[in-house]
Amino acid sequence: MMKRTNLSWFLNNFEEVTGAVLLLLMTSLAFLNVLTRYLIKYSLAFTEELEVASMVWLTMLGTAAAFKRGAHLKFVYLEKRVGPRTRRALALFSLLLGFILFSAIAYLSYFHLKDLIELNVTTEALDIPESIYVMAVPLGSLLINFRIIQLIRKLL
């Protein structure tokens, strides 16, 4: 029973947990790079590549977390001046537009990812497949759409 609760908690807080781990790794890499730069006068250039790639993943996870909480950008000025039915309709319309946007991003980034895989494009510093980094966009968009659907269900 406890494992199910832990799994459920992790799935409900996936974005926050994964984002916190990524942020910890990014901070550690940056700190390590600073230390080596000042102590042995050499920079660990590859860390910048990992930090930039992690930032893309972190951005997508943060966007999904914001949608999960209903903390996405909205017109508060307009929201305060309309009735509850209109407010709900505007929220649903806004979520529908978000869903369309992230569906388009997922669709288009899929082709970009497919091209990177077919062309076997690798990163400059670490010589690993660039598709690993780019995968954040379509997967993140799908996660964001999942959270948008959850929010729509909650509103309905």
C-alpha positions, -999 to 999 in steps of 0.1 A, spaced: 0 0 0 28 24 8 45 19 -26 13 28 -44 10 60 -23 47 69 -31 42 63 -68 10 83 -68 28 112 -50 56 110 -75 33 111 -105 14 140 -90 46 159 -83 67 146 -113 75 181 -126 86 195 -93 108 165 -84 124 162 -118 129 199 -119 145 200 -85 169 172 -94 178 190 -127 183 223 -109 206 206 -83 226 190 -111 229 223 -130 240 242 -99 265 215 -90 280 216 -126 282 253 -126 299 253 -91 323 226 -102 332 246 -133 338 277 -112 361 258 -88 381 242 -116 384 276 -134 398 293 -103 418 265 -88 435 249 -118 429 276 -144 410 253 -167 373 255 -176 351 224 -179 336 236 -212 313 206 -215 294 216 -184 279 246 -203 264 223 -229 248 202 -202 235 232 -183 219 248 -215 203 215 -224 190 210 -189 175 245 -190 152 234 -219 140 204 -199 135 226 -169 115 251 -188 91 225 -202 87 209 -167 81 243 -152 54 251 -178 37 218 -171 38 225 -133 23 259 -138 -6 245 -159 -11 217 -133 -16 244 -107 -36 267 -129 -9 293 -125 -5 300 -162 -6 335 -176 -41 351 -177 -58 384 -179 -66 391 -143 -79 425 -152 -106 410 -174 -112 380 -151 -122 403 -122 -147 422 -143 -168 393 -157 -193 370 -140 -185 334 -130 -199 318 -162 -180 341 -185 -149 336 -164 -152 298 -167 -158 301 -205 -128 323 -209 -106 299 -188 -118 270 -210 -111 290 -242 -76 299 -229 -68 263 -220 -81 252 -254 -57 277 -271 -29 264 -249 -37 229 -259 -36 238 -296 -3 257 -292 15 228 -274 0 203 -298 15 223 -327 48 225 -309 48 188 -302 39 180 -338 66 203 -354 93 194 -329 87 157 -336 99 163 -372 129 182 -360 137 153 -336 133 128 -364 157 147 -386 183 149 -359 181 111 -353 182 103 -391 211 126 -396 229 113 -365 237 149 -353 259 150 -322 268 177 -298 301 196 -302 315 192 -267 304 157 -256 297 141 -290 264 126 -278 232 126 -299 216 161 -299 182 144 -300 185 137 -263 184 175 -257 158 182 -283 135 154 -270 126 178 -242 104 199 -265 79 172 -279 79 152 -246 75 184 -226 47 196 -249 29 163 -244 32 165 -206 20 201 -207 -10 190 -228 -17 162 -202 -18 188 -175 -40 211 -196 -65 182 -200 -64 176 -163 -72 213 -157 -100 213 -183 -116 182 -166 -114 200 -133 -131 231 -147 -159 210 -163 
